[in-house]
Amino acid sequence: MLIVKSKVQEFAKKHDLMVASDFYDALDREVENLIKAAAKRTGANKRKTLKPYDL
């Protein structure tokens, strides 16, 4: 798991929201997809360092 559930819960609580139990897995998949896409761009540019603009 790439995300920290307690941090998501903390954010939600600050914004007067609740978090469904299946939200964490969905969010984790989205984050993983973002990182994979950034890694692909990084490789295409012949780099090994992920940079903000790869997102």
C-alpha positions as CSV (number, residue, x, y, z in Angstrom):
1,M,0.0,0.0,0.0
2,L,1.4,3.4,-1.1
3,I,-1.0,5.6,0.8
4,V,-1.2,6.2,4.6
5,K,-4.8,5.5,5.7
6,S,-4.4,7.6,8.8
7,K,-3.4,10.6,6.8
8,V,-6.4,10.2,4.5
9,Q,-8.7,9.9,7.5
10,E,-7.1,13.0,9.0
11,F,-7.7,15.0,5.8
12,A,-11.3,13.8,5.6
13,K,-12.0,14.6,9.2
14,K,-10.6,18.2,8.7
15,H,-13.0,18.6,5.9
16,D,-15.9,17.1,7.7
17,L,-16.0,14.0,5.5
18,M,-16.2,10.3,6.0
19,V,-14.1,7.6,4.1
20,A,-15.6,4.4,2.8
21,S,-13.5,1.4,3.4
22,D,-13.1,0.6,-0.3
23,F,-11.9,4.2,-1.0
24,Y,-8.4,3.4,0.2
25,D,-7.8,0.6,-2.3
26,A,-9.2,2.8,-5.1
27,L,-7.0,5.7,-4.1
28,D,-3.9,3.4,-3.8
29,R,-4.5,2.2,-7.4
30,E,-4.8,5.7,-8.7
31,V,-1.5,6.7,-7.0
32,E,0.2,3.6,-8.4
33,N,-1.1,4.5,-11.9
34,L,0.3,8.0,-11.5
35,I,3.7,6.7,-10.5
36,K,3.8,4.2,-13.3
37,A,2.9,6.8,-15.9
38,A,5.6,9.1,-14.4
39,A,8.1,6.3,-14.5
40,K,7.3,5.6,-18.1
41,R,7.9,9.3,-19.0
42,T,11.1,9.3,-17.0
43,G,12.4,6.3,-18.9
44,A,11.3,7.8,-22.2
45,N,13.5,10.8,-21.4
46,K,16.4,8.5,-20.5
47,R,16.4,9.5,-16.9
48,K,16.1,7.5,-13.7
49,T,14.9,10.3,-11.4
50,L,11.2,10.9,-11.1
51,K,10.5,14.6,-11.2
52,P,7.3,16.7,-10.6
53,Y,6.8,17.4,-14.3
54,D,6.6,13.7,-15.0
55,L,3.2,13.7,-13.4
